[in-house]
Amino acid sequence: MIYNKVEICGINTSKLPVISEKRKQELLHIIKNGNPSQKKKARDEMINGNLRLVLSVVQRFNSRGENPDDLFQVGCIGLIKAIDNFNCTKDVCFSTYGVPMIIGEIRRYLRDYNPIRVSRSLRDTAYHAMNIKERFTIENNREPTVDEIAKEMNISKENIIIALESIIDPISLYEPVFSDDNDTIYVIDQLSDINNSSESWINKLAIKQAVDSLEEREKTIFLLRFFKGKTQTEVAHEIGISQAQISRLEKAALTKIKNEL
């Protein structure tokens, strides 16, 4: 959503109608129990009266860089599904049910167009788990645990976790996570480099110094065995001594390096 944008999908968002919760409940009852003419009229009013709800959900996805018109249209599909599936016998506000439905529809759209390809079966498992999570949250006023989702789907919780993680959208390393005036922290700033840490460099330097302290033949054996991956027999053949001598010199070299470190 572009800040200060007035129109989306050709609709002037500043003039979107707002209807009360009482009116929403009346319309939902007509949709479920009225005649075809009444149902159509009530449904149209219900959709138009909740476009602001869709708009508020779409604004949550501002940082995704997606076309707001596309997200708004997808959100409207979620709204229509929420209207058609709402249970009037439940003592719950429509927005409590509608917002998760709209969010779920937008997320499904974003996942389907995710640049990282995930197998169909894995994606279906994730969608099923998300649907169970949405329904459980509405019915119990809390989110289910992974164990509860796994039990209902009759699969292991490990598979649930793998499926849900597979559809998480990638983010840029330069995505801002915090900003204080001109001081912005990006994702990349929170990542550590294990391979190039100061401790790693010190360890490498210590090993190099320890190897340099070996006698020339011990150093040659050490390099051939542990850097080039040759067997003791291969090293013995290359140097021209027995495998038993190679074994003895190798142990002596390792002992010296250990003592140096």
C-alpha positions in Angstrom: 0.0 0.0 0.0 1.4 3.4 -1.0 1.2 5.9 1.8 -1.5 8.6 1.2 -2.9 6.7 -1.7 -6.6 7.4 -2.2 -7.5 5.0 -4.9 -7.0 1.2 -5.0 -8.5 -0.9 -7.7 -10.3 2.2 -8.9 -12.0 2.6 -5.6 -11.8 5.9 -3.6 -10.7 4.5 -0.2 -11.7 7.7 1.5 -15.3 7.1 0.6 -15.6 3.5 1.6 -18.8 2.9 3.6 -18.7 1.8 7.2 -21.5 -0.3 8.8 -22.0 -1.1 12.5 -21.5 -4.6 14.0 -25.3 -4.7 14.6 -26.0 -4.1 10.9 -23.4 -6.7 10.0 -25.2 -9.3 12.1 -28.5 -8.4 10.5 -27.0 -8.7 7.0 -25.4 -12.1 7.8 -28.7 -13.5 9.0 -30.4 -12.3 5.8 -27.7 -13.9 3.7 -28.3 -17.2 5.5 -32.1 -17.1 5.8 -33.5 -14.6 3.3 -34.9 -15.1 -0.2 -32.5 -15.0 -3.2 -33.2 -11.3 -3.9 -32.7 -10.4 -0.3 -29.5 -12.5 0.0 -27.9 -10.8 -3.0 -28.7 -7.3 -1.8 -27.5 -8.1 1.7 -24.3 -9.8 0.4 -23.4 -6.8 -1.8 -23.9 -4.4 1.2 -21.9 -6.7 3.5 -19.0 -6.8 1.0 -19.0 -3.0 0.4 -19.4 -2.3 4.1 -16.2 -4.3 4.9 -13.8 -3.1 2.2 -12.2 -1.0 4.9 -11.5 -4.1 6.8 -9.7 -5.6 3.7 -7.8 -2.3 3.3 -6.6 -2.4 6.9 -5.3 -6.0 6.4 -3.5 -5.1 3.1 -1.7 -2.3 4.9 0.1 -5.0 7.1 1.9 -6.2 3.9 3.2 -2.7 3.0 6.9 -3.8 3.2 6.5 -6.7 0.9 6.8 -4.7 -2.3 3.7 -6.3 -3.8 1.2 -4.5 -6.0 -1.4 -3.2 -3.5 -4.2 -3.5 -6.1 -3.4 -7.2 -6.4 -3.4 -7.8 -2.7 -6.6 -5.8 -2.3 -8.4 -8.0 -4.8 -7.0 -11.2 -3.1 -8.1 -9.8 0.2 -11.6 -9.3 -1.2 -11.8 -13.0 -2.1 -10.9 -13.7 1.6 -13.7 -11.4 2.7 -16.2 -13.1 0.5 -15.2 -16.5 1.8 -15.6 -15.2 5.4 -19.1 -13.9 4.6 -20.2 -17.1 3.0 -18.8 -19.3 5.7 -19.6 -17.2 8.8 -21.6 -19.1 11.5 -24.3 -16.7 12.8 -24.9 -18.9 15.8 -21.5 -18.1 17.2 -21.2 -15.2 19.6 -18.3 -13.6 17.8 -17.8 -10.3 15.9 -17.5 -10.7 12.1 -14.1 -9.0 12.0 -12.8 -11.6 14.5 -13.6 -14.2 11.9 -13.0 -12.2 8.8 -9.5 -10.8 9.5 -7.8 -14.3 9.8 -9.6 -15.4 6.6 -8.4 -12.3 4.7 -4.9 -12.7 6.0 -4.9 -16.4 5.1 -6.0 -15.7 1.6 -3.3 -13.1 1.0 -0.6 -15.3 2.5 -1.7 -18.2 0.3 -1.4 -15.9 -2.7 2.1 -14.7 -1.7 3.2 -18.3 -1.1 1.9 -19.5 -4.4 4.0 -16.8 -6.1 7.0 -17.4 -3.8 10.3 -17.3 -5.9 11.5 -20.4 -3.9 9.8 -23.5 -5.3 8.4 -25.9 -2.7 6.9 -29.3 -3.5 3.2 -29.5 -3.9 2.7 -32.0 -1.2 4.8 -30.0 1.3 2.8 -26.8 0.4 -0.5 -28.6 0.8 0.5 -29.9 4.2 1.4 -26.3 5.2 -1.9 -24.9 3.9 -3.9 -27.6 5.7 -2.0 -26.8 8.9 -2.7 -23.1 8.5 -6.4 -23.8 7.9 -6.6 -25.9 11.1 -4.7 -23.1 13.0 -7.2 -20.4 11.7 -10.3 -22.5 12.6 -8.9 -23.6 16.0 -8.0 -19.9 16.9 -11.6 -18.8 16.1 -13.2 -21.6 18.0 -10.9 -21.5 21.1 -9.7 -17.9 21.2 -6.1 -19.1 21.2 -3.6 -20.5 18.8 -3.1 -24.2 18.7 0.2 -25.8 19.6 2.2 -27.8 17.0 1.2 -31.0 18.8 -2.5 -30.2 18.5 -2.2 -29.5 14.8 -0.2 -32.7 14.3 -2.7 -34.7 16.2 -5.6 -33.5 14.1 -3.6 -34.1 10.8 -2.3 -37.4 12.1 1.3 -36.7 11.1 4.4 -36.0 13.1 5.0 -32.5 14.5 8.4 -32.6 12.8 6.7 -32.8 9.4 4.4 -29.9 10.4 7.3 -27.7 11.4 9.2 -28.5 8.1 6.1 -27.8 6.0 5.4 -24.5 7.8 9.0 -23.4 7.5 9.1 -24.3 3.8 6.5 -21.6 3.0 8.0 -18.8 5.0 8.8 -16.0 2.6 12.4 -15.0 2.2 13.5 -11.6 3.2 16.4 -9.4 2.0 19.5 -9.2 4.1 19.0 -5.4 3.9 15.5 -5.5 5.2 15.4 -2.9 8.1 14.5 -4.3 11.4 14.9 -1.2 13.6 15.3 2.5 12.9 16.1 5.3 15.3 16.4 8.6 13.4 19.3 8.0 10.9 20.6 4.9 12.7 19.0 1.9 10.9 19.7 -1.8 11.8 19.3 -4.3 8.9 19.0 -8.1 9.0 22.6 -8.5 7.9 23.8 -6.5 10.9 22.3 -9.3 13.2 24.1 -12.1 11.5 27.4 -13.4 12.8 30.2 -14.8 10.6 31.5 -17.9 12.4 34.1 -18.7 9.8 35.7 -15.3 9.9 35.4 -14.4 13.6 38.4 -13.1 15.4 38.6 -16.4 17.4 38.7 -18.4 14.1 41.6 -16.3 12.8 43.5 -16.7 16.0 43.0 -20.5 15.9 44.2 -20.7 12.3 47.3 -18.6 13.1 48.1 -20.8 16.1 47.8 -23.9 14.0 50.1 -22.4 11.2 52.7 -21.5 13.8 52.5 -25.0 15.3 53.0 -26.7 11.9 55.9 -24.4 11.0 57.6 -25.6 14.2 57.8 -29.2 12.9 60.8 -30.7 11.3 60.7 -30.7 7.5 59.8 -34.4 7.1 57.2 -34.2 9.8 55.7 -31.1 8.2 55.6 -32.9 4.8 53.8 -35.9 6.2 51.3 -33.7 8.1 50.4 -31.7 5.0 50.1 -34.8 2.8 47.9 -36.6 5.4 45.6 -33.8 6.7 45.5 -31.3 3.9 45.7 -33.5 0.8 43.9 -36.4 2.4 46.4 -39.1 1.4 46.7 -42.5 3.2 49.7 -43.5 5.2 50.6 -46.0 2.5 50.4 -43.3 -0.2 52.6 -41.0 1.8 55.1 -43.8 2.5 55.3 -44.5 -1.2 55.8 -40.8 -2.1 58.5 -40.2 0.6 60.2 -43.5 0.2 59.9 -44.9 3.8 57.8 -47.6 5.4 54.2 -47.1 6.5 55.2 -47.9 10.1 57.7 -45.0 10.0 55.0 -42.7 8.6 52.7 -43.7 11.5 55.4 -43.0 14.0 56.4 -39.7 12.5 52.7 -38.7 12.2 52.0 -39.3 15.9 55.1 -37.4 16.8 54.0 -34.4 14.7 50.5 -34.4 16.2 52.0 -34.5 19.7 54.2 -31.5 18.9 51.3 -29.5 17.4 49.1 -30.4 20.5 51.9 -29.2 22.8 52.3 -26.0 20.8 48.6 -25.2 21.0 
